[in-house]
Structure formats: structure tokens, C-alpha cells
Amino acid sequence: MLRSVEQQLEEANKLIFVKRYADADQVLAHLVASEDGRDEALVHFRRIELATMLKSLDKLRQHYAQLLQRTANLALVETCIVLIQQQGDMLAPSEAAAQFQELIRTHGASAAAYYGIGYAMEQLGSYERAIFNYQQALNIDPNWVVAYFGLSQVHYQLGDDKRGDHFFYLFERAAPYNVYGNFETHRQLCQDFLQRERYLDAEVAIQTLSTWWIENKGNCPLEIQVYELFATARISESQGDRVQAADRRQRAHALADSALVDEKVAEHVLYFIAKVLEDFDSLSRACVFYEKILRRKNASSQVIQKIGSQFLALGEFEIAKELFTAAYQVHPEHSDVRFCLLVSHLKLAGVNVEEYLIGRERLRQLISGNGDKVELLALLHSLIAKFAGDADVQGHIADVYLKLGNIERAGKHFDKMYQIDHLNRSTALKYANFVLHYREADQANGILDRISADATLPSDDRAEIYWLKASFFARKKDFAESQNILRKVLKMDPWNVSYLVQEIINLMNLATLDAEQKKIDPVLTAITSGDDSPLSWQEFDQKTDRIEDQHAYELAYARRKLRYLYANGSDDTLQDLVRSACRQDAAMATYEFIKLLNTNFDSYSICWALGTLYKELWQLETAGVWFEQMLMYSSIPSGAKARAYLELADCYIWQNRSFDKAVEYAKLALDLAEGQDGRSNRTLAHAYLKIGQIRHAKQVLDQMDADSDPETRYLQGLLHYRNGARDHANRIWKPLLTMRSESLRFHNIKQDILRYYFEGAPYLKVN
């Protein structure tokens, strides 16, 4: 198709778009009569579509019938006649398809004929055949764009909306003035007619957009209404009707203001209205909407970046600074807000932004990679010399001076950092930490009081707030309040050395202990002061034992946790820790030990600890899972493997299942153990009793002293009870009835004894 023909066809489509059907008909009639346009099937088809709108298809059919006598392009004229009959429902779909097929046989393939067949198949519901014929039309003539529309409708009918949208997009892009509803099409056409001083057409071009929304969606979006009013106000003004222009502009402002105060209005709507105001009204008015967007709690990064890049690219640095200063008041942590604000400040200060940001990136690399300290300090001074208003850089140089021991100089940079960025939570916490340790504790607490540690905060920030609060109360000697707060942060990170040291100090001051035991250990002093010299733990361990003897179990548990962290995974230290955990709070300890999985401490020993803790809670099935997990470690030594088999055997016994396996595992534990162990023998004897091998059980128990262990006494009594000597069994058990139950295990043993002692329940029935 020649460019001149395309332009005239486009002009006709524009006229159709604004419902100037008669004028469009004249353009198309002139075009098909011209030498360049008479053989363009797409132009003829558009004329047929227009005749449908004008309800003049019958007249047009007669016109083409007359052409049959004098045309040189008989195939095109005959095809147009069938298309007219098809579009006017003058032919049944099957008859139309047959006539198009006959035309193809007579004159050869054409895009119009295949399109007609595709449309007929679509009417008949034969969608796959419709798709084939529409594709054939496009294969013959890629410019036969109406086939894209046909393909979109067929795919929608088949429920394939994705493919339908794809083909509709192709149609809309190729023939924008053939469909309503696309904002850009309406906007561009309105501007086109306005420039040509065709004011009525310009109004129709934009007003048909809201009409389409109402007819197809039921209502017109607020932002479209605002645009239409501003656009028609400009048209009225161009016509010289200032009264109507003022009225339309006033209504547009009222609608825009309603969006400004309605918190439910979507972000993209506000952004659209801001762009409209920028185009039609004033930048200052648009900035009110930009600020509203930026101050919203749920402002998206994408829109923040668009606003920032827009003003920075335009060189409106002062406006950008004002907008993002307002945004910073609401979003002091938002990285995009902070970046745009920083760039606007850099631009206003005349700093080379690219060079500065490269330096900042190098700074990040040096800090994260623990780079050269001399280069780091030189780079920090260089950045501050260029621009002293970067809070992050001020904070980094303060950290460097703090490590160098120059507290005064560090303090000046911390002060500057906080002055610039006091609303930012991380900055405030960093400053509070410095003030707490090197200045007035009350001043630090005042900063912390302005930060809410609610659940919406990132866990790291909440932990830092709790930690600083706990440190504050410890400095004020209010160890009870410090410990209350510290428990919150310990739930989040139960193995943090700093938290544990403070917990130990708090509990030592709160516990009822001898004066000697309340003295702070040299180890704790060395850790808190950052002393890198080797730590001496012997005195610390001895003191922990004495504290445990005085029943300060919470303190002993905290001390053993700290000791374990410095013991390089020592099994003895872990066993002491687990024993303390069972005395203190086994349920809490399970949560804490699970935190050690997938860390440097993860090993078969942690599985043993978890199994032991769950066993203490009498959750035997869960305990067994952890002991089985322990055996899956390829590096497990024989001693640890023996413990795992022994614990599994014991779990099976108390769950009253897999007794044969319990015997097998108990024997394995004895074989793998380096020496005879009373507990291993006791477990084996219990397993023998469960499977009824009384002689074997007696042989094992005869080697054991009942007075050495309550559970051995329980089993010896059980042996006699199993043999029918109830009185003898009761005499053995009687001392156990008055013993205090300090574990769920012993509680269950006593429950068994009570059933036998008082009720005389049959052994086999109970088991």
C-alpha cells in the first residue's frame, strides 16, 4: 500500500473515530475511485465496515454489482460483494464460506477471501478452522490487520485470554483508530484535531473515551474524567470560550482534590493526575500530588524512582529536594527516598554525582571486605571534603575513629550523622549506642524512647532496641528491668555472646548468692572489654558448679551456654549444658538448640542434645527422631554412637514398642562403649523384662546396687513383682514413694510403682 493511500485511510479512520461517518465515507469513496486505491482490498473492506455503521450496505452492494460490468479487477469486486452480504447478514455463514471458497478456486487465494471464511467459521463456532483461515489471510497479506482482531476474539471464546490479549494488542497497534478505550489513542487524536483547529472533533476524540468506559465497564475512572475536563477546557479556551473553559477547569480541580483527600485512591491514579496537572495546569499544583504519593505509607519503589528521575533529569533539583525531604519525614528508611534526597543535595551543592557515587561504592566494598584501613580513612575524608551532608559517610568515619580510640573525634562525626539523619531508625540506634557507652545513659534512653519496638520492625532493629534498653537499665543498676527486656532479645538470638554476658551479670546481681559468688568473673570482664588475650575458664567453671549447688539454675544455664560457645564443641561442656537445661527449662532449651542447626555448631552432638531435651519433656517419639538423626552422621565416633543406641533403646522401652529392637540397641551400646556403664546395664535389664526374659534381666540386675540409683531399685522391684513376689517388690519400692519427683521420667516411674504397689495390677496387663 502506497504511503499516500495509508494516510488517506488513516484520515478516514480518524473521522470514523469521532463519528464523522459521512465525511469518512467521502474520503473512502474518493480513495477507492483513485488509481492508487482502487485495488486495495483493505480500503474496500473499511468502506464496507463504514456502510454497516451508516446502514447503507444494500446501497453499497448495488454499487459493486454495477462495477461488475466495467471493472478490470473482477476478483476484488466479487469478493467485496460477498463481504457486504456477510457483514449485512444477507448470507448464512455456511453459504458465505462456500462462496469465498468458490472465489478462491476461480480467482486464486486472497487475504479478504480467507478472512471471510475465518469469520464464517467463527460464527459457526468452528474456532480451530477460524484460526487457520485468519492465519492464512495474514500469511498472504501481513497488512490485513483485521485478521488480528478475528484471532483475538476466537481465542477469547476458547478461554485463552493470554493469546487473545496478544492478538488484540497487535490489532490495536496496527490500527489504533479502529478501537476505542486506549487512552493514548484518544489523547493523540484530540491533540491532532486541536492543532488543526477542528475543535468539535477534538472534543469528541477525548469524550468518546469516557463514553467507552461507561458503556463497557459501567463507570469512568476518576483520572480519565479529570483528563477529559482539562483537555476540553483547553479546547474551549482555544475557541475563545473562557467561561466554559473556567467552568471545566474548576470541575477538574474539584475532582482532582477529591482524589487528594481520599486515602483509598490508588497510587497510579494520583500519579496520573499529577502528570495531567503538569501538562494542563502548573508544576506547583502537580507537586502537591507528587508529595502526596511520596508521603504515602505504601509508596512503591517504582513510582518513587519515576518521580525522582523525572525532576533530577529536568534539572529541578530544588523541587526534588523539597519533595524528597517531605518523603523522608515519612519514609526515613526507604532506600529510594534516601538516594533521591542525597542526589538532589549533591546537585545543589555542585558535586559531581557520578564521581561521588563511585567513591561511595568503593567505600561499601572496603567496609564489607574489611579492606585497607589507610585507604578507607583517606576515602572517607575525600567524600566528606566533597559533601559533608551524607549521614552514612559520617557514620562510617565515626566508626573508624571509635576503633582507633579517638572518642572525641568519633563523637563529632556521630553528632553530625544524627543531626542529618535523626529520623532514620538505624542511624538513631547507632547514635544511641555511642551515647549510651560514652556519654549520658539518660540521653541515650531518650533517643530509644522515640523508637517503637513493635512487631512491624525488622527483627534486627527490634533486637538492637531491646539490647540497648537492657544495657541502659543495667547501667542504671536496675538489673531486674534489664533482665526482663533482655529475655525478649534472647528469644530472638539465644546464643549472642554479648547478650549472654549481660544476662549473667544481671542474674548474678539478682540471685540469692554468697557475696563471693556475686563477684564478676575475670572472663566476663575480658569479654566485655574486648580483650583478645586467651581466656582462663577453670575458675569460671568451678564457680558455675558452686552456683548450681546453690540452686541458681537459670544463672548456671546462662553461664554454661557462654562456656559452650568458647569450648570448641567439647562434648563434656555440652553434656554439662544439657544437664543444666533440663534443670532450668527443657522446653525453652529445645528452641534454643534448634537455632544451632545449620551453624558452625551443627553436629551429631546437637542432635543428641535435642533428643535428650525432648526426652526430658517425655516427648519420646520426637526424641527418638533426633537420636536416629544422630546416627546418620558419618563422622560420629563409637562412644557417641553408643549413646545414641542406648537412648533409642530407652525410648522404645518407655513407648512400650519394639522391645526386641530395644534389646538389640542396648547390647550394641554396651559393645560400642569403652567400658561398662550402669545406665547401659539398667536399660538392657529393663528391655529383658519387657520381652519376658527374666533370667537375663536378673543376671544383669544382680550385678547392680539398688541403693546407687532409684531406677535400679525400681527395676529390681519390678523383677520380683514379675515373678509374683508382690510383698518383696513393695518393700524394695517403698523408699521410692517418698522421693521427690524432679523429672517427668521419675514421675512416670512412680506412677508405675503406684499401680503395682496399691492396685496390684497384673504386670503383663500394664505392659
C-alpha positions in Angstrom: 0.0 0.0 0.0 1.4 3.4 -1.0 2.1 5.9 1.7 -0.5 8.4 0.3 -3.2 5.7 0.4 -2.2 4.8 4.0 -2.5 8.5 5.0 -5.9 8.9 3.4 -7.1 5.6 5.1 -5.8 6.8 8.4 -7.7 10.1 7.9 -10.9 8.2 7.2 -10.3 6.1 10.3 -9.8 9.3 12.4 -13.1 10.7 11.1 -14.9 7.4 11.9 -13.4 7.5 15.4 -15.0 10.9 16.0 -18.3 9.7 14.4 -17.9 11.8 11.3 -19.2 8.9 9.2 -20.4 10.9 6.2 -17.1 12.7 5.9 -15.2 9.5 6.2 -17.4 7.9 3.5 -16.4 10.7 1.1 -12.7 10.1 1.9 -13.0 6.4 1.3 -15.2 6.8 -1.8 -12.6 9.2 -3.3 -9.8 6.7 -2.3 -11.4 3.6 -4.0 -12.1 5.7 -7.1 -8.4 6.8 -7.3 -5.9 4.9 -9.3 -3.7 4.3 -6.2 -6.5 3.0 -4.0 -8.9 1.1 -6.3 -7.2 -2.2 -5.9 -6.5 -2.0 -2.1 -8.8 -4.6 -0.6 -8.3 -3.3 2.9 -9.7 0.1 1.9 -12.7 -1.5 0.3 -13.3 -3.6 3.5 -13.1 -0.5 5.7 -15.7 1.1 3.4 -17.9 -1.9 3.9 -17.5 -1.6 7.7 -18.4 2.1 7.5 -21.5 1.2 5.4 -22.6 -1.1 8.3 -22.4 1.9 10.6 -24.3 4.1 8.1 -26.8 1.3 7.5 -26.2 1.6 3.8 -24.9 -1.9 2.9 -27.7 -2.6 0.4 -26.8 0.6 -1.5 -23.1 -0.3 -1.4 -23.9 -3.8 -2.7 -25.8 -2.3 -5.7 -22.8 -0.1 -6.4 -20.4 -3.0 -6.5 -22.9 -5.0 -8.6 -22.8 -2.2 -11.2 -19.0 -2.3 -11.1 -19.1 -6.0 -12.3 -19.8 -4.8 -15.8 -16.8 -2.4 -16.1 -14.1 -3.4 -13.6 -10.8 -4.8 -14.5 -10.4 -6.4 -11.1 -13.3 -8.8 -11.1 -11.9 -10.9 -8.2 -11.9 -7.9 -5.8 -15.4 -6.7 -6.8 -16.9 -10.2 -6.4 -15.1 -10.6 -3.1 -16.4 -7.3 -1.8 -20.0 -8.2 -2.8 -19.8 -11.4 -0.7 -18.2 -9.5 2.2 -21.1 -7.0 2.1 -23.6 -9.8 2.1 -21.7 -11.5 5.0 -21.4 -8.2 7.1 -25.1 -7.5 6.5 -26.2 -11.0 7.4 -27.6 -11.4 3.9 -26.0 -14.8 3.7 -25.9 -17.7 6.2 -22.3 -18.3 7.5 -22.0 -21.7 5.7 -23.2 -20.1 2.4 -20.7 -17.2 2.8 -17.9 -19.7 3.4 -18.9 -21.7 0.3 -18.9 -18.6 -1.9 -15.5 -17.5 -0.6 -14.1 -20.9 -1.4 -15.5 -20.7 -4.9 -13.9 -17.3 -5.3 -10.5 -18.8 -4.3 -11.0 -21.7 -6.8 -11.9 -19.2 -9.5 -9.5 -16.3 -8.9 -6.9 -17.7 -6.6 -6.2 -17.1 -2.9 -6.7 -13.7 -1.3 -6.5 -12.3 2.2 -10.0 -11.0 2.0 -11.5 -14.4 1.0 -9.6 -16.3 3.7 -10.7 -13.6 6.2 -14.3 -14.1 5.1 -14.0 -17.9 5.6 -12.5 -17.4 9.0 -15.3 -15.0 10.1 -17.9 -17.6 8.8 -16.2 -20.4 10.8 -16.2 -18.1 13.9 -19.9 -17.6 13.5 -20.5 -21.3 13.2 -18.4 -22.0 16.4 -15.7 -23.9 14.4 -12.9 -22.0 16.2 -9.9 -24.1 15.1 -10.9 -23.7 11.4 -11.5 -20.0 12.0 -7.9 -19.6 13.5 -6.5 -21.5 10.4 -8.2 -19.2 7.9 -7.4 -16.0 9.8 -3.7 -17.1 9.8 -3.9 -17.8 6.1 -5.2 -14.3 5.5 -2.2 -12.9 7.4 0.2 -15.2 5.5 -1.0 -13.9 2.2 -1.1 -10.2 3.3 0.5 -9.2 6.6 -1.2 -5.8 6.3 -4.7 -7.5 6.5 -4.8 -6.4 10.2 -8.5 -7.1 10.8 -7.5 -10.8 10.9 -5.7 -10.0 14.2 -9.0 -8.8 15.6 -10.6 -12.0 14.5 -7.9 -14.1 16.1 -8.2 -12.2 19.4 -12.0 -12.9 19.5 -11.6 -16.6 18.7 -9.0 -17.1 21.4 -11.2 -15.2 23.9 -14.0 -17.6 23.0 -11.7 -20.5 23.6 -10.8 -19.2 27.1 -7.2 -18.4 26.1 -7.1 -14.8 27.3 -3.4 -14.5 27.1 -3.4 -15.3 23.4 -6.5 -13.2 22.9 -4.8 -10.2 24.5 -1.7 -10.7 22.3 -3.6 -10.6 19.1 -5.8 -7.7 20.2 -2.6 -5.8 21.1 -1.3 -6.5 17.6 -4.5 -5.2 16.0 -4.6 -2.1 18.2 -1.0 -1.3 17.4 -1.6 -1.7 13.6 -5.0 0.1 13.5 -5.2 2.4 16.6 -8.2 4.4 15.3 -10.3 1.2 14.8 -10.9 0.7 18.5 -11.9 2.8 21.5 -10.7 2.7 25.0 -6.9 3.2 24.6 -6.0 6.4 26.4 -3.0 7.3 24.2 -5.1 6.9 21.0 -7.8 9.3 22.3 -5.2 11.8 23.7 -3.1 11.9 20.5 -6.2 12.3 18.2 -7.5 15.1 20.4 -4.2 16.9 20.2 -4.1 16.3 16.4 -7.6 17.8 15.8 -6.8 20.7 18.3 -3.7 21.6 16.3 -5.7 21.6 13.1 -8.3 23.8 14.9 -11.0 21.2 14.4 -12.4 21.8 17.9 -15.6 19.8 17.8 -13.7 16.8 16.5 -11.0 17.3 19.3 -13.8 17.2 21.9 -15.4 14.1 20.5 -12.0 12.4 20.3 -11.5 12.8 24.1 -15.1 12.5 25.2 -15.5 9.1 23.4 -13.0 7.7 25.9 -15.3 8.3 28.9 -18.3 7.1 26.8 -16.4 3.8 26.1 -15.7 3.3 29.8 -19.3 3.9 30.8 -20.7 1.6 28.0 -18.2 -1.2 28.5 -17.2 -1.0 32.2 -20.2 0.7 33.8 -18.3 3.8 35.1 -15.5 6.1 34.1 -12.3 6.2 36.2 -11.8 9.5 38.1 -8.4 10.1 36.5 -10.0 9.9 33.0 -12.7 12.3 34.0 -10.0 14.7 35.2 -8.1 14.5 32.0 -11.2 14.9 29.9 -12.2 18.1 31.8 -8.7 19.6 31.5 -8.5 18.7 27.8 -11.9 20.1 26.9 -11.1 23.2 29.0 -8.1 23.8 26.7 -10.3 23.3 23.7 -12.8 25.8 25.0 -10.0 28.3 25.7 -8.7 27.8 22.1 -12.2 28.5 20.8 -12.2 31.7 22.9 -14.9 30.5 25.3 -13.2 31.4 28.5 -16.3 31.0 30.7 -16.8 27.3 29.6 -13.0 26.8 30.0 -13.0 28.2 33.5 -16.0 26.0 34.4 -14.4 22.9 33.1 -11.1 23.6 34.8 -12.9 24.3 38.1 -14.7 20.9 37.9 -11.4 19.2 37.0 -9.7 20.7 40.1 -12.6 19.6 42.3 -12.3 16.0 41.1 -8.6 16.1 41.5 -8.9 17.4 45.0 -11.3 14.7 45.9 -8.6 12.1 44.9 -6.1 14.0 47.0 -8.1 13.6 50.3 -9.3 10.0 49.6 -6.8 7.6 51.1 -8.4 4.7 49.1 -7.4 6.2 45.7 -4.7 4.1 44.1 -1.2 5.4 43.8 -1.2 5.2 40.0 -4.3 7.4 39.9 -2.6 10.1 41.9 0.5 9.8 39.6 -1.7 10.1 36.5 -3.5 13.2 37.9 -0.1 14.7 38.8 1.1 14.3 35.2 -2.2 15.7 33.9 -1.8 18.8 36.1 1.8 19.1 35.0 0.6 19.2 31.3 -2.5 21.4 31.7 -2.2 23.4 34.9 1.0 24.1 36.8 4.1 22.2 38.1 3.5 23.6 41.6 0.0 22.1 41.6 1.3 18.8 40.3 3.9 18.7 43.1 1.2 18.6 45.7 0.1 15.3 44.2 3.7 14.0 43.9 4.3 14.9 47.6 1.1 13.1 48.5 2.3 10.0 46.7 5.7 10.1 48.3 4.3 10.6 51.8 2.0 7.6 51.5 2.9 4.7 53.8 2.7 2.2 51.0 4.5 4.2 48.3 6.1 1.9 45.8 9.7 2.0 44.8 8.8 2.1 41.1 6.8 5.3 41.4 9.3 6.9 43.8 12.1 6.2 41.3 10.0 7.7 38.5 9.3 10.9 40.4 12.9 11.2 41.4 14.4 10.6 38.0 11.8 13.0 36.4 12.8 16.0 38.4 16.5 15.2 38.6 16.7 14.7 34.8 14.8 18.0 34.3 17.3 19.8 36.5 14.6 20.7 39.0 16.9 20.0 42.0 15.3 22.4 44.4 11.9 20.8 43.8 13.3 17.3 44.1 14.9 18.3 47.4 11.6 19.7 48.7 9.6 16.6 47.6 12.1 14.1 49.0 12.6 16.0 52.2 8.8 15.6 52.7 9.0 12.0 51.8 11.9 11.4 54.2 9.7 12.6 57.1 7.5 9.6 56.5 10.0 7.1 54.9 13.4 7.8 56.6 14.4 4.1 56.0 13.3 3.9 52.3 16.5 3.4 50.2 15.0 5.1 47.1 13.8 8.1 49.0 17.2 8.5 50.7 19.0 8.1 47.4 16.9 10.7 45.6 17.3 13.1 48.5 21.1 12.6 48.6 21.4 13.2 44.8 19.3 16.4 45.0 21.6 17.7 47.8 24.7 16.7 45.8 23.4 18.5 42.7 22.5 21.7 44.7 26.0 21.6 46.2 27.6 21.4 42.8 29.2 18.0 43.5 30.0 15.6 40.6 27.3 13.0 41.4 28.8 10.1 39.3 32.2 10.6 40.9 30.8 10.8 44.4 28.7 7.7 43.9 31.7 5.7 42.6 33.5 6.7 45.8 30.6 5.6 47.9 30.5 2.2 46.2 34.3 1.8 46.8 33.6 2.7 50.4 31.0 -0.1 50.6 33.5 -2.6 49.2 36.2 -1.6 51.6 33.9 -1.9 54.6 32.2 -5.2 53.6 35.6 -6.7 52.6 37.5 -5.5 55.6 39.8 -3.6 53.2 42.9 -1.4 53.8 42.3 0.9 56.8 44.5 3.7 55.4 42.6 3.7 52.0 39.3 3.6 53.9 40.2 6.6 56.1 41.5 8.6 53.1 38.4 7.8 51.0 36.1 8.9 53.9 38.0 12.2 54.2 37.8 12.7 50.5 34.0 12.1 50.4 33.4 14.4 53.4 35.5 17.1 51.7 33.2 16.9 48.7 30.0 16.8 50.6 29.6 16.8 54.4 25.9 16.1 54.4 26.0 12.3 53.9 24.9 10.7 57.1 26.2 7.2 56.1 29.7 8.6 55.4 29.7 10.5 58.7 28.7 7.3 60.5 31.4 5.2 58.8 34.2 7.7 59.7 32.9 7.9 63.2 33.2 4.1 63.4 36.8 4.3 62.2 37.8 6.9 64.8 36.0 4.9 67.5 38.1 1.8 66.7 41.2 4.0 66.8 40.2 5.1 70.3 39.6 8.7 69.4 36.3 9.1 71.2 36.1 12.9 70.9 36.6 12.9 67.2 34.2 10.0 66.7 31.6 11.8 68.8 31.8 14.8 66.5 31.0 12.7 63.5 28.3 10.8 65.3 26.7 14.1 66.2 26.8 15.2 62.6 25.4 11.9 61.5 22.4 12.1 63.9 21.8 15.8 63.0 21.5 15.0 59.3 19.6 11.7 59.7 17.9 11.6 63.1 14.6 10.2 61.8 16.3 7.1 60.4 15.9 4.2 62.8 19.3 2.6 62.1 21.1 6.0 62.5 19.2 6.7 65.7 20.1 3.3 67.1 23.8 3.7 66.1 23.9 7.1 67.8 22.1 5.8 70.9 24.6 3.0 71.2 27.5 5.5 71.1 25.9 7.9 73.6 25.0 5.0 76.0 28.5 3.8 76.2 30.5 7.0 76.0 28.1 9.8 77.3 25.0 10.0 79.4 22.8 6.9 79.6 19.6 9.0 80.1 20.3 10.9 76.8 20.6 7.5 75.0 17.3 6.3 76.6 15.6 9.5 75.4 16.6 8.6 71.8 15.4 5.0 72.3 12.0 6.1 73.7 11.3 7.8 70.4 11.7 4.4 68.6 8.8 1.9 68.9 9.9 -1.7 69.0 6.7 -3.0 67.6 6.3 -6.3 65.6 6.4 -4.5 62.3 10.0 -3.6 62.6 12.7 -5.8 61.1 13.9 -8.3 63.7 17.5 -6.9 63.7 16.2 -3.4 64.6 13.9 -4.8 67.3 16.8 -6.8 68.8 19.0 -3.7 68.8 16.4 -1.6 70.6 15.9 -4.3 73.2 19.6 -4.7 73.7 20.3 -1.0 74.1 17.3 -0.7 76.5 18.6 -3.7 78.5 22.1 -2.1 78.6 20.6 1.2 79.8 18.8 -0.4 82.7 21.9 -2.4 83.6 24.0 0.9 83.7 21.3 2.3 86.0 21.7 -0.8 88.2 18.1 -1.8 87.6 19.1 -5.4 86.8 15.5 -6.8 87.1 14.2 -4.5 84.3 17.3 -5.1 82.3 16.7 -8.9 82.5 13.0 -8.5 81.6 14.0 -6.7 78.4 17.0 -9.0 77.7 14.7 -12.0 77.7 13.0 -10.6 74.7 16.2 -10.3 72.7 17.4 -13.7 73.9 14.3 -15.2 72.3 15.5 -13.8 69.0 19.1 -14.7 69.4 19.8 -17.0 72.3 23.5 -17.6 71.5 24.7 -14.0 71.2 27.8 -13.6 73.4 27.1 -10.0 74.3 23.5 -10.9 75.4 24.7 -13.9 77.4 27.4 -11.9 79.2 24.8 -9.2 80.2 22.3 -11.9 81.3 25.0 -13.5 83.5 25.8 -10.1 85.1 22.1 -9.4 85.6 21.3 -12.8 87.2 24.4 -12.6 89.4 23.1 -9.4 90.8 19.6 -10.7 91.2 20.3 -14.2 92.5 20.5 -15.1 96.2 24.2 -16.0 96.3 27.1 -15.7 98.7 29.0 -12.4 98.3 31.9 -14.2 96.8 29.8 -15.8 94.1 28.4 -12.3 93.1 31.7 -11.0 92.0 32.1 -10.5 88.3 34.4 -13.2 86.7 37.6 -12.0 85.1 36.4 -13.9 82.0 33.3 -11.7 81.7 35.4 -8.5 82.2 37.8 -9.6 79.5 34.9 -10.4 77.0 33.2 -7.1 77.6 36.4 -5.0 77.3 37.3 -6.8 74.0 40.5 -8.2 75.4 42.0 -10.6 72.8 44.2 -12.4 75.3 43.5 -16.1 76.0 40.6 -16.7 78.5 41.1 -18.8 81.6 38.0 -20.9 82.2 38.9 -23.1 85.1 37.9 -20.7 87.8 34.7 -19.8 85.8 33.7 -23.5 85.6 34.3 -24.1 89.3 32.2 -21.1 90.1 29.4 -22.3 87.9 29.4 -25.6 89.8 29.1 -23.7 93.1 26.3 -21.5 91.7 24.4 -24.6 90.6 24.8 -26.2 94.0 23.0 -23.1 95.4 20.1 -23.9 93.0 20.6 -20.7 90.9 19.7 -22.8 87.8 18.9 -20.0 85.4 22.2 -18.4 86.1 24.1 -21.7 85.8 22.4 -22.4 82.5 23.4 -19.0 81.1 27.0 -19.5 82.2 27.2 -22.9 80.7 25.8 -21.5 77.4 28.6 -19.0 77.3 31.1 -21.6 78.2 29.9 -23.9 75.4 30.4 -21.1 72.8 34.0 -20.9 73.8 34.6 -24.6 74.2 35.0 -25.5 70.5 32.2 -28.1 70.6 33.5 -30.0 73.6 31.2 -33.0 74.5 31.9 -32.6 78.2 30.8 -29.0 78.1 27.8 -29.8 76.1 26.7 -32.5 78.5 27.0 -30.1 81.4 25.0 -27.6 79.4 22.2 -30.1 78.6 22.1 -31.2 82.3 21.6 -27.5 83.3 19.0 -27.0 80.6 17.0 -30.0 82.0 17.0 -28.4 85.4 16.2 -24.9 84.2 13.7 -25.2 81.3 14.0 -28.0 78.8 11.2 -26.7 76.6 12.9 -23.3 76.1 16.3 -25.1 75.6 14.9 -27.2 72.7 14.0 -23.9 70.8 17.5 -22.6 71.5 19.4 -25.7 70.4 17.4 -25.9 67.2 18.9 -22.4 66.4 22.3 -24.1 66.4 21.4 -26.3 63.5 22.9 -25.2 60.2 25.6 -23.2 62.0 29.2 -23.9 62.8 28.0 -25.8 65.9 25.8 -28.2 63.9 26.9 -31.8 64.6 25.7 -35.1 66.0 26.2 -33.6 69.4 23.4 -31.1 68.8 21.1 -34.0 67.8 22.0 -35.8 71.0 21.3 -32.6 73.0 17.9 -32.1 71.3 17.0 -35.8 71.8 17.9 -35.6 75.5 15.9 -32.4 76.0 12.8 -33.9 74.3 13.2 -37.0 76.4 13.3 -34.8 79.5 10.0 -33.4 78.3 8.8 -37.0 77.9 8.2 -36.5 74.1 9.8 -39.8 73.4 8.8 -40.2 69.7 10.4 -36.8 68.9 13.4 -37.6 71.0 13.8 -40.9 69.1 13.8 -39.0 65.8 16.8 -36.8 66.9 18.7 -39.9 68.2 18.1 -41.6 64.8 19.3 -38.4 63.1 22.4 -38.5 65.2 23.3 -41.9 63.8 23.1 -40.5 60.2 26.3 -38.5 60.7 29.2 -40.4 59.1 31.8 -38.8 61.4 30.1 -39.9 64.6 32.6 -41.7 67.0 31.8 -45.0 68.6 31.2 -43.5 72.0 28.6 -41.1 70.7 27.1 -43.9 68.6 26.8 -46.0 71.8 24.9 -43.1 73.5 22.5 -42.9 70.5 21.7 -46.6 70.6 21.2 -46.5 74.3 18.8 -43.6 74.2 16.9 -45.1 71.3 16.5 -48.4 73.3 15.3 -46.5 76.3 12.8 -44.6 74.2 11.4 -47.8 72.7 11.0 -49.3 76.2 9.1 -46.4 77.6 6.9 -46.2 74.5 6.0 -49.9 75.0 7.1 -50.8 71.5 9.9 -52.5 69.5 11.2 -54.4 72.6 13.4 -56.7 70.5 15.0 -53.7 68.9 15.5 -52.2 72.3 17.4 -55.3 73.5 19.5 -55.2 70.3 20.3 -51.5 70.7 21.1 -51.8 74.3 23.6 -54.7 73.5 25.1 -52.5 70.7 25.5 -49.7 73.1 27.4 -52.0 75.6 29.6 -53.3 72.8 30.4 -49.9 71.4 31.0 -48.3 74.8 34.6 -48.1 76.1 33.7 -49.6 79.4 30.8 -51.0 81.4 28.1 -48.4 82.2 25.4 -48.7 84.9 22.9 -47.0 82.8 23.5 -49.3 79.8 23.1 -52.4 82.0 20.0 -50.9 83.6 18.4 -50.2 80.1 19.3 -53.8 79.0 17.7 -55.3 82.1 14.6 -53.2 81.5 14.4 -54.4 77.9 14.8 -58.0 79.0 11.9 -57.6 81.5 9.7 -56.2 78.7 10.2 -59.2 76.5 9.9 -61.6 79.4 13.5 -62.8 79.6 13.5 -62.8 83.4 16.7 -64.8 83.9 18.7 -62.4 81.7 17.2 -59.4 83.4 18.1 -61.0 86.8 21.7 -61.7 85.8 22.2 -58.0 84.8 20.4 -56.6 87.9 22.3 -58.8 90.3 25.4 -57.0 89.4 23.9 -53.6 90.3 23.4 -51.9 93.6 19.8 -50.8 94.3 20.9 -48.1 96.6 23.1 -46.4 94.0 20.2 -45.4 91.7 16.4 -45.1 92.2 15.7 -46.5 88.7 17.8 -49.7 89.5 15.7 -50.1 92.7 12.5 -49.7 90.5 13.7 -52.5 88.1 14.7 -54.8 90.9 11.3 -54.4 92.5 9.8 -55.0 89.1 11.7 -58.2 88.7 10.3 -59.6 91.9 6.8 -58.3 91.1 7.0 -60.0 87.7 7.8 -63.3 89.5 4.8 -62.9 91.8 6.6 -61.7 94.9 4.5 -58.6 95.4 5.3 -58.0 99.1 9.0 -58.3 98.4 8.7 -55.9 95.5 6.7 -53.4 97.6 9.5 -53.5 100.3 12.0 -52.6 97.6 9.8 -49.8 96.2 8.7 -48.2 99.4 11.6 -45.8 99.7 10.9 -44.5 96.2 7.4 -43.4 97.1 8.6 -40.6 99.4 11.3 -39.4 97.0 10.6 -36.1 95.3 9.9 -36.2 91.5 12.3 -33.9 89.9 11.7 -35.1 86.3 8.9 -36.4 84.2 10.9 -39.7 83.9 10.9 -40.3 87.6 7.3 -39.2 87.8 6.4 -41.9 85.3 8.4 -44.5 87.3 6.4 -43.6 90.4 3.2 -43.8 88.5 4.1 -47.4 87.5 5.1 -48.2 91.1 1.8 -46.9 92.4 -0.2 -49.1 90.1 1.7 -52.2 91.3 2.0 -51.1 94.9 -1.5 -50.2 95.8 -3.6 -51.7 93.0 -1.7 -54.9 92.4 -2.2 -54.5 88.7 -1.0 -57.5 86.6 2.4 -56.8 85.1 1.5 -58.1 81.7 -1.7 -56.2 81.5 0.0 -52.9 82.4 2.7 -53.6 79.8 
